[in-house]
């Protein structure tokens, strides 16, 4: 599996079905959304998840188990 793969519903599924589509134009199509990823840090009972969009951190979620 390629972690850099980014599918676009319109560009990857619908565009090739159009009768006037060409391979050259297909390669020029951009994805609908920016690539997103997450980075998870876990230690003991604490989990910190960083949501990353493009080159920036978009969300941070902190979960900790307390008694």
PDB file of N, CA, C and O in Angstrom:
ATOM      1  N   UNK A   1       0.842  -1.167   0.000  1.00  0.00           N
ATOM      2  CA  UNK A   1       0.000   0.000   0.000  1.00  0.00           C
ATOM      3  C   UNK A   1       0.892   1.236   0.000  1.00  0.00           C
ATOM      4  O   UNK A   1       1.911   1.271   0.690  1.00  0.00           O
ATOM      5  N   UNK A   2       0.515   2.231  -0.760  1.00  0.00           N
ATOM      6  CA  UNK A   2       1.262   3.481  -0.850  1.00  0.00           C
ATOM      7  C   UNK A   2       0.598   4.519   0.056  1.00  0.00           C
ATOM      8  O   UNK A   2      -0.542   4.901  -0.208  1.00  0.00           O
ATOM      9  N   UNK A   3       1.269   4.993   1.121  1.00  0.00           N
ATOM     10  CA  UNK A   3       0.655   5.980   2.008  1.00  0.00           C
ATOM     11  C   UNK A   3       0.466   7.341   1.349  1.00  0.00           C
ATOM     12  O   UNK A   3      -0.261   8.180   1.879  1.00  0.00           O
ATOM     13  N   UNK A   4       1.103   7.579   0.205  1.00  0.00           N
ATOM     14  CA  UNK A   4       0.963   8.854  -0.491  1.00  0.00           C
ATOM     15  C   UNK A   4      -0.182   8.848  -1.492  1.00  0.00           C
ATOM     16  O   UNK A   4      -0.446   9.870  -2.125  1.00  0.00           O
ATOM     17  N   UNK A   5      -0.862   7.728  -1.648  1.00  0.00           N
ATOM     18  CA  UNK A   5      -1.963   7.644  -2.609  1.00  0.00           C
ATOM     19  C   UNK A   5      -3.127   8.505  -2.154  1.00  0.00           C
ATOM     20  O   UNK A   5      -3.468   8.525  -0.971  1.00  0.00           O
ATOM     21  N   UNK A   6      -3.721   9.200  -3.073  1.00  0.00           N
ATOM     22  CA  UNK A   6      -4.849  10.072  -2.775  1.00  0.00           C
ATOM     23  C   UNK A   6      -5.844   9.939  -3.917  1.00  0.00           C
ATOM     24  O   UNK A   6      -5.567  10.388  -5.029  1.00  0.00           O
ATOM     25  N   UNK A   7      -6.999   9.329  -3.664  1.00  0.00           N
ATOM     26  CA  UNK A   7      -7.994   9.135  -4.708  1.00  0.00           C
ATOM     27  C   UNK A   7      -9.001  10.275  -4.720  1.00  0.00           C
ATOM     28  O   UNK A   7      -9.345  10.841  -3.682  1.00  0.00           O
ATOM     29  N   UNK A   8      -9.453  10.590  -5.899  1.00  0.00           N
ATOM     30  CA  UNK A   8     -10.477  11.597  -6.093  1.00  0.00           C
ATOM     31  C   UNK A   8     -11.641  10.932  -6.821  1.00  0.00           C
ATOM     32  O   UNK A   8     -11.447  10.318  -7.870  1.00  0.00           O
ATOM     33  N   UNK A   9     -12.847  11.051  -6.272  1.00  0.00           N
ATOM     34  CA  UNK A   9     -14.007  10.412  -6.896  1.00  0.00           C
ATOM     35  C   UNK A   9     -14.217  10.903  -8.327  1.00  0.00           C
ATOM     36  O   UNK A   9     -14.398  10.101  -9.243  1.00  0.00           O
ATOM     37  N   UNK A  10     -14.192  12.225  -8.516  1.00  0.00           N
ATOM     38  CA  UNK A  10     -14.425  12.775  -9.863  1.00  0.00           C
ATOM     39  C   UNK A  10     -13.272  12.476 -10.813  1.00  0.00           C
ATOM     40  O   UNK A  10     -13.489  11.998 -11.926  1.00  0.00           O
ATOM     41  N   UNK A  11     -12.043  12.757 -10.375  1.00  0.00           N
ATOM     42  CA  UNK A  11     -10.892  12.606 -11.268  1.00  0.00           C
ATOM     43  C   UNK A  11     -10.543  11.145 -11.537  1.00  0.00           C
ATOM     44  O   UNK A  11     -10.149  10.804 -12.652  1.00  0.00           O
ATOM     45  N   UNK A  12     -10.681  10.280 -10.536  1.00  0.00           N
ATOM     46  CA  UNK A  12     -10.244   8.896 -10.698  1.00  0.00           C
ATOM     47  C   UNK A  12     -11.340   7.939 -11.143  1.00  0.00           C
ATOM     48  O   UNK A  12     -11.039   6.892 -11.717  1.00  0.00           O
ATOM     49  N   UNK A  13     -12.603   8.269 -10.894  1.00  0.00           N
ATOM     50  CA  UNK A  13     -13.672   7.349 -11.246  1.00  0.00           C
ATOM     51  C   UNK A  13     -14.596   7.871 -12.348  1.00  0.00           C
ATOM     52  O   UNK A  13     -14.918   7.136 -13.282  1.00  0.00           O
ATOM     53  N   UNK A  14     -15.023   9.130 -12.248  1.00  0.00           N
ATOM     54  CA  UNK A  14     -15.970   9.651 -13.236  1.00  0.00           C
ATOM     55  C   UNK A  14     -15.303  10.160 -14.511  1.00  0.00           C
ATOM     56  O   UNK A  14     -15.798   9.905 -15.609  1.00  0.00           O
ATOM     57  N   UNK A  15     -14.193  10.872 -14.381  1.00  0.00           N
ATOM     58  CA  UNK A  15     -13.545  11.469 -15.552  1.00  0.00           C
ATOM     59  C   UNK A  15     -13.182  10.436 -16.622  1.00  0.00           C
ATOM     60  O   UNK A  15     -13.432  10.682 -17.802  1.00  0.00           O
ATOM     61  N   UNK A  16     -12.598   9.283 -16.252  1.00  0.00           N
ATOM     62  CA  UNK A  16     -12.248   8.302 -17.291  1.00  0.00           C
ATOM     63  C   UNK A  16     -13.458   7.756 -18.049  1.00  0.00           C
ATOM     64  O   UNK A  16     -13.305   7.237 -19.155  1.00  0.00           O
ATOM     65  N   UNK A  17     -14.648   7.864 -17.477  1.00  0.00           N
ATOM     66  CA  UNK A  17     -15.853   7.371 -18.151  1.00  0.00           C
ATOM     67  C   UNK A  17     -16.383   8.343 -19.206  1.00  0.00           C
ATOM     68  O   UNK A  17     -17.171   7.941 -20.062  1.00  0.00           O
ATOM     69  N   UNK A  18     -15.974   9.590 -19.165  1.00  0.00           N
ATOM     70  CA  UNK A  18     -16.462  10.587 -20.125  1.00  0.00           C
ATOM     71  C   UNK A  18     -15.937  10.268 -21.520  1.00  0.00           C
ATOM     72  O   UNK A  18     -14.767   9.921 -21.686  1.00  0.00           O
ATOM     73  N   UNK A  19     -16.791  10.386 -22.505  1.00  0.00           N
ATOM     74  CA  UNK A  19     -16.401  10.026 -23.874  1.00  0.00           C
ATOM     75  C   UNK A  19     -15.326  10.941 -24.445  1.00  0.00           C
ATOM     76  O   UNK A  19     -14.566  10.522 -25.318  1.00  0.00           O
ATOM     77  N   UNK A  20     -15.247  12.186 -23.970  1.00  0.00           N
ATOM     78  CA  UNK A  20     -14.255  13.122 -24.503  1.00  0.00           C
ATOM     79  C   UNK A  20     -12.967  13.158 -23.665  1.00  0.00           C
ATOM     80  O   UNK A  20     -12.101  13.998 -23.912  1.00  0.00           O
ATOM     81  N   UNK A  21     -12.832  12.272 -22.693  1.00  0.00           N
ATOM     82  CA  UNK A  21     -11.642  12.313 -21.834  1.00  0.00           C
ATOM     83  C   UNK A  21     -10.423  11.761 -22.563  1.00  0.00           C
ATOM     84  O   UNK A  21     -10.529  10.874 -23.410  1.00  0.00           O
ATOM     85  N   UNK A  22      -9.270  12.307 -22.212  1.00  0.00           N
ATOM     86  CA  UNK A  22      -8.005  11.819 -22.778  1.00  0.00           C
ATOM     87  C   UNK A  22      -7.071  11.471 -21.626  1.00  0.00           C
ATOM     88  O   UNK A  22      -7.220  11.997 -20.523  1.00  0.00           O
ATOM     89  N   UNK A  23      -6.122  10.600 -21.874  1.00  0.00           N
ATOM     90  CA  UNK A  23      -5.177  10.200 -20.846  1.00  0.00           C
ATOM     91  C   UNK A  23      -4.339  11.390 -20.383  1.00  0.00           C
ATOM     92  O   UNK A  23      -4.060  11.526 -19.192  1.00  0.00           O
ATOM     93  N   UNK A  24      -3.939  12.243 -21.307  1.00  0.00           N
ATOM     94  CA  UNK A  24      -3.126  13.407 -20.956  1.00  0.00           C
ATOM     95  C   UNK A  24      -3.878  14.342 -20.014  1.00  0.00           C
ATOM     96  O   UNK A  24      -3.303  14.840 -19.047  1.00  0.00           O
ATOM     97  N   UNK A  25      -5.150  14.581 -20.289  1.00  0.00           N
ATOM     98  CA  UNK A  25      -5.954  15.458 -19.430  1.00  0.00           C
ATOM     99  C   UNK A  25      -6.215  14.789 -18.084  1.00  0.00           C
ATOM    100  O   UNK A  25      -6.254  15.455 -17.050  1.00  0.00           O
ATOM    101  N   UNK A  26      -6.394  13.468 -18.103  1.00  0.00           N
ATOM    102  CA  UNK A  26      -6.600  12.730 -16.859  1.00  0.00           C
ATOM    103  C   UNK A  26      -5.425  12.924 -15.910  1.00  0.00           C
ATOM    104  O   UNK A  26      -5.630  13.120 -14.712  1.00  0.00           O
ATOM    105  N   UNK A  27      -4.202  12.873 -16.420  1.00  0.00           N
ATOM    106  CA  UNK A  27      -3.009  13.053 -15.584  1.00  0.00           C
ATOM    107  C   UNK A  27      -2.916  14.465 -15.006  1.00  0.00           C
ATOM    108  O   UNK A  27      -2.234  14.670 -14.002  1.00  0.00           O
ATOM    109  N   UNK A  28      -3.580  15.433 -15.614  1.00  0.00           N
ATOM    110  CA  UNK A  28      -3.549  16.816 -15.123  1.00  0.00           C
ATOM    111  C   UNK A  28      -4.590  17.086 -14.042  1.00  0.00           C
ATOM    112  O   UNK A  28      -4.526  18.117 -13.373  1.00  0.00           O
ATOM    113  N   UNK A  29      -5.544  16.183 -13.859  1.00  0.00           N
ATOM    114  CA  UNK A  29      -6.601  16.383 -12.870  1.00  0.00           C
ATOM    115  C   UNK A  29      -6.022  16.376 -11.460  1.00  0.00           C
ATOM    116  O   UNK A  29      -5.132  15.584 -11.152  1.00  0.00           O
ATOM    117  N   UNK A  30      -6.529  17.262 -10.608  1.00  0.00           N
ATOM    118  CA  UNK A  30      -6.078  17.380  -9.224  1.00  0.00           C
ATOM    119  C   UNK A  30      -7.071  16.673  -8.300  1.00  0.00           C
ATOM    120  O   UNK A  30      -8.254  16.585  -8.628  1.00  0.00           O
ATOM    121  N   UNK A  31      -6.614  16.174  -7.163  1.00  0.00           N
ATOM    122  CA  UNK A  31      -7.533  15.569  -6.198  1.00  0.00           C
ATOM    123  C   UNK A  31      -8.520  16.598  -5.649  1.00  0.00           C
ATOM    124  O   UNK A  31      -8.238  17.796  -5.642  1.00  0.00           O
ATOM    125  N   UNK A  32      -9.674  16.123  -5.193  1.00  0.00           N
ATOM    126  CA  UNK A  32     -10.701  17.000  -4.635  1.00  0.00           C
ATOM    127  C   UNK A  32     -10.270  17.624  -3.317  1.00  0.00           C
ATOM    128  O   UNK A  32     -10.621  18.768  -3.027  1.00  0.00           O
ATOM    129  N   UNK A  33      -9.515  16.885  -2.520  1.00  0.00           N
ATOM    130  CA  UNK A  33      -9.127  17.346  -1.199  1.00  0.00           C
ATOM    131  C   UNK A  33      -7.619  17.283  -1.033  1.00  0.00           C
ATOM    132  O   UNK A  33      -6.923  16.582  -1.769  1.00  0.00           O
ATOM    133  N   UNK A  34      -7.128  18.029  -0.054  1.00  0.00           N
ATOM    134  CA  UNK A  34      -5.708  17.944   0.268  1.00  0.00           C
ATOM    135  C   UNK A  34      -5.434  16.607   0.952  1.00  0.00           C
ATOM    136  O   UNK A  34      -6.311  16.017   1.583  1.00  0.00           O
ATOM    137  N   UNK A  35      -4.227  16.162   0.811  1.00  0.00           N
ATOM    138  CA  UNK A  35      -3.826  14.937   1.480  1.00  0.00           C
ATOM    139  C   UNK A  35      -3.848  15.169   2.991  1.00  0.00           C
ATOM    140  O   UNK A  35      -3.375  16.194   3.482  1.00  0.00           O
ATOM    141  N   UNK A  36      -4.403  14.205   3.712  1.00  0.00           N
ATOM    142  CA  UNK A  36      -4.433  14.297   5.162  1.00  0.00           C
ATOM    143  C   UNK A  36      -3.754  13.073   5.767  1.00  0.00           C
ATOM    144  O   UNK A  36      -3.703  12.009   5.151  1.00  0.00           O
ATOM    145  N   UNK A  37      -3.253  13.233   6.938  1.00  0.00           N
ATOM    146  CA  UNK A  37      -2.596  12.134   7.644  1.00  0.00           C
ATOM    147  C   UNK A  37      -2.754  12.377   9.129  1.00  0.00           C
ATOM    148  O   UNK A  37      -3.241  13.425   9.555  1.00  0.00           O
ATOM    149  N   UNK A  38      -2.337  11.401   9.910  1.00  0.00           N
ATOM    150  CA  UNK A  38      -2.345  11.603  11.352  1.00  0.00           C
ATOM    151  C   UNK A  38      -1.097  10.998  11.961  1.00  0.00           C
ATOM    152  O   UNK A  38      -0.535  10.030  11.449  1.00  0.00           O
ATOM    153  N   UNK A  39      -0.688  11.579  13.040  1.00  0.00           N
ATOM    154  CA  UNK A  39       0.467  11.129  13.799  1.00  0.00           C
ATOM    155  C   UNK A  39      -0.033  10.843  15.203  1.00  0.00           C
ATOM    156  O   UNK A  39      -0.633  11.708  15.841  1.00  0.00           O
ATOM    157  N   UNK A  40       0.213   9.633  15.686  1.00  0.00           N
ATOM    158  CA  UNK A  40      -0.294   9.224  16.996  1.00  0.00           C
ATOM    159  C   UNK A  40       0.875   8.964  17.929  1.00  0.00           C
ATOM    160  O   UNK A  40       1.802   8.226  17.594  1.00  0.00           O
ATOM    161  N   UNK A  41       0.821   9.584  19.113  1.00  0.00           N
ATOM    162  CA  UNK A  41       1.815   9.381  20.162  1.00  0.00           C
ATOM    163  C   UNK A  41       1.110   8.719  21.339  1.00  0.00           C
ATOM    164  O   UNK A  41       0.127   9.250  21.856  1.00  0.00           O
ATOM    165  N   UNK A  42       1.605   7.568  21.761  1.00  0.00           N
ATOM    166  CA  UNK A  42       1.013   6.861  22.888  1.00  0.00           C
ATOM    167  C   UNK A  42       2.071   6.578  23.947  1.00  0.00           C
ATOM    168  O   UNK A  42       3.170   6.116  23.641  1.00  0.00           O
ATOM    169  N   UNK A  43       1.723   6.861  25.181  1.00  0.00           N
ATOM    170  CA  UNK A  43       2.607   6.538  26.301  1.00  0.00           C
ATOM    171  C   UNK A  43       1.731   6.264  27.517  1.00  0.00           C
ATOM    172  O   UNK A  43       0.898   7.084  27.904  1.00  0.00           O
ATOM    173  N   UNK A  44       1.939   5.094  28.106  1.00  0.00           N
ATOM    174  CA  UNK A  44       1.141   4.658  29.246  1.00  0.00           C
ATOM    175  C   UNK A  44      -0.342   4.754  28.904  1.00  0.00           C
ATOM    176  O   UNK A  44      -0.795   4.076  27.982  1.00  0.00           O
ATOM    177  N   UNK A  45      -1.105   5.569  29.612  1.00  0.00           N
ATOM    178  CA  UNK A  45      -2.547   5.670  29.368  1.00  0.00           C
ATOM    179  C   UNK A  45      -2.935   6.946  28.610  1.00  0.00           C
ATOM    180  O   UNK A  45      -4.102   7.335  28.610  1.00  0.00           O
ATOM    181  N   UNK A  46      -1.978   7.582  27.980  1.00  0.00           N
ATOM    182  CA  UNK A  46      -2.236   8.840  27.272  1.00  0.00           C
ATOM    183  C   UNK A  46      -1.989   8.669  25.777  1.00  0.00           C
ATOM    184  O   UNK A  46      -0.980   8.096  25.365  1.00  0.00           O
ATOM    185  N   UNK A  47      -2.914   9.167  24.977  1.00  0.00           N
ATOM    186  CA  UNK A  47      -2.785   9.140  23.521  1.00  0.00           C
ATOM    187  C   UNK A  47      -2.970  10.563  22.991  1.00  0.00           C
ATOM    188  O   UNK A  47      -3.949  11.232  23.321  1.00  0.00           O
ATOM    189  N   UNK A  48      -2.037  11.011  22.179  1.00  0.00           N
ATOM    190  CA  UNK A  48      -2.140  12.319  21.528  1.00  0.00           C
ATOM    191  C   UNK A  48      -2.140  12.075  20.023  1.00  0.00           C
ATOM    192  O   UNK A  48      -1.214  11.466  19.486  1.00  0.00           O
ATOM    193  N   UNK A  49      -3.176  12.551  19.349  1.00  0.00           N
ATOM    194  CA  UNK A  49      -3.301  12.379  17.903  1.00  0.00           C
ATOM    195  C   UNK A  49      -3.246  13.745  17.231  1.00  0.00           C
ATOM    196  O   UNK A  49      -4.026  14.640  17.556  1.00  0.00           O
ATOM    197  N   UNK A  50      -2.325  13.893  16.299  1.00  0.00           N
ATOM    198  CA  UNK A  50      -2.194  15.122  15.515  1.00  0.00           C
ATOM    199  C   UNK A  50      -2.762  14.864  14.129  1.00  0.00           C
ATOM    200  O   UNK A  50      -2.277  13.984  13.418  1.00  0.00           O
ATOM    201  N   UNK A  51      -3.785  15.620  13.735  1.00  0.00           N
ATOM    202  CA  UNK A  51      -4.308  15.556  12.376  1.00  0.00           C
ATOM    203  C   UNK A  51      -3.519  16.530  11.518  1.00  0.00           C
ATOM    204  O   UNK A  51      -3.364  17.696  11.880  1.00  0.00           O
ATOM    205  N   UNK A  52      -3.015  16.056  10.373  1.00  0.00           N
ATOM    206  CA  UNK A  52      -2.161  16.882   9.525  1.00  0.00           C
ATOM    207  C   UNK A  52      -2.816  17.040   8.155  1.00  0.00           C
ATOM    208  O   UNK A  52      -3.168  16.052   7.511  1.00  0.00           O
ATOM    209  N   UNK A  53      -2.975  18.283   7.717  1.00  0.00           N
ATOM    210  CA  UNK A  53      -3.510  18.587   6.394  1.00  0.00           C
ATOM    211  C   UNK A  53      -2.480  19.427   5.664  1.00  0.00           C
ATOM    212  O   UNK A  53      -2.096  20.501   6.129  1.00  0.00           O
ATOM    213  N   UNK A  54      -2.033  18.931   4.513  1.00  0.00           N
ATOM    214  CA  UNK A  54      -0.977  19.633   3.795  1.00  0.00           C
ATOM    215  C   UNK A  54       0.287  19.616   4.621  1.00  0.00           C
ATOM    216  O   UNK A  54       0.791  18.545   4.958  1.00  0.00           O
ATOM    217  N   UNK A  55       0.811  20.785   4.955  1.00  0.00           N
ATOM    218  CA  UNK A  55       2.021  20.902   5.769  1.00  0.00           C
ATOM    219  C   UNK A  55       1.742  21.414   7.171  1.00  0.00           C
ATOM    220  O   UNK A  55       2.672  21.790   7.884  1.00  0.00           O
ATOM    221  N   UNK A  56       0.476  21.435   7.582  1.00  0.00           N
ATOM    222  CA  UNK A  56       0.132  22.029   8.869  1.00  0.00           C
ATOM    223  C   UNK A  56      -0.643  21.054   9.754  1.00  0.00           C
ATOM    224  O   UNK A  56      -1.330  20.161   9.256  1.00  0.00           O
ATOM    225  N   UNK A  57      -0.527  21.231  11.051  1.00  0.00           N
ATOM    226  CA  UNK A  57      -1.324  20.459  12.006  1.00  0.00           C
ATOM    227  C   UNK A  57      -2.716  21.074  12.026  1.00  0.00           C
ATOM    228  O   UNK A  57      -2.869  22.263  12.309  1.00  0.00           O
ATOM    229  N   UNK A  58      -3.736  20.265  11.727  1.00  0.00           N
ATOM    230  CA  UNK A  58      -5.100  20.794  11.657  1.00  0.00           C
ATOM    231  C   UNK A  58      -5.910  20.485  12.910  1.00  0.00           C
ATOM    232  O   UNK A  58      -6.798  21.260  13.266  1.00  0.00           O
ATOM    233  N   UNK A  59      -5.630  19.372  13.589  1.00  0.00           N
ATOM    234  CA  UNK A  59      -6.330  19.031  14.813  1.00  0.00           C
ATOM    235  C   UNK A  59      -5.383  18.355  15.798  1.00  0.00           C
ATOM    236  O   UNK A  59      -4.403  17.727  15.399  1.00  0.00           O
ATOM    237  N   UNK A  60      -5.680  18.486  17.069  1.00  0.00           N
ATOM    238  CA  UNK A  60      -4.954  17.777  18.118  1.00  0.00           C
ATOM    239  C   UNK A  60      -5.989  17.208  19.072  1.00  0.00           C
ATOM    240  O   UNK A  60      -6.841  17.934  19.583  1.00  0.00           O
ATOM    241  N   UNK A  61      -5.911  15.898  19.310  1.00  0.00           N
ATOM    242  CA  UNK A  61      -6.829  15.241  20.235  1.00  0.00           C
ATOM    243  C   UNK A  61      -5.995  14.569  21.320  1.00  0.00           C
ATOM    244  O   UNK A  61      -5.054  13.831  21.027  1.00  0.00           O
ATOM    245  N   UNK A  62      -6.348  14.830  22.566  1.00  0.00           N
ATOM    246  CA  UNK A  62      -5.630  14.235  23.690  1.00  0.00           C
ATOM    247  C   UNK A  62      -6.627  13.391  24.485  1.00  0.00           C
ATOM    248  O   UNK A  62      -7.688  13.866  24.890  1.00  0.00           O
ATOM    249  N   UNK A  63      -6.255  12.126  24.697  1.00  0.00           N
ATOM    250  CA  UNK A  63      -7.088  11.223  25.490  1.00  0.00           C
ATOM    251  C   UNK A  63      -6.229  10.625  26.587  1.00  0.00           C
ATOM    252  O   UNK A  63      -5.134  10.125  26.331  1.00  0.00           O
ATOM    253  N   UNK A  64      -6.734  10.681  27.812  1.00  0.00           N
ATOM    254  CA  UNK A  64      -5.996  10.127  28.944  1.00  0.00           C
ATOM    255  C   UNK A  64      -6.954   9.351  29.830  1.00  0.00           C
ATOM    256  O   UNK A  64      -8.087   9.774  30.063  1.00  0.00           O
ATOM    257  N   UNK A  65      -6.493   8.227  30.314  1.00  0.00           N
ATOM    258  CA  UNK A  65      -7.280   7.432  31.234  1.00  0.00           C
ATOM    259  C   UNK A  65      -6.920   7.859  32.642  1.00  0.00           C
ATOM    260  O   UNK A  65      -5.752   7.829  33.033  1.00  0.00           O
ATOM    261  N   UNK A  66      -7.942   8.262  33.413  1.00  0.00           N
ATOM    262  CA  UNK A  66      -7.713   8.663  34.797  1.00  0.00           C
ATOM    263  C   UNK A  66      -8.584   7.807  35.709  1.00  0.00           C
ATOM    264  O   UNK A  66      -9.672   7.375  35.329  1.00  0.00           O
ATOM    265  N   UNK A  67      -8.100   7.578  36.881  1.00  0.00           N
ATOM    266  CA  UNK A  67      -8.872   6.782  37.835  1.00  0.00           C
ATOM    267  C   UNK A  67      -9.209   7.584  39.051  1.00  0.00           C
ATOM    268  O   UNK A  67      -9.858   7.075  39.966  1.00  0.00           O
TER     269      UNK A  67
END
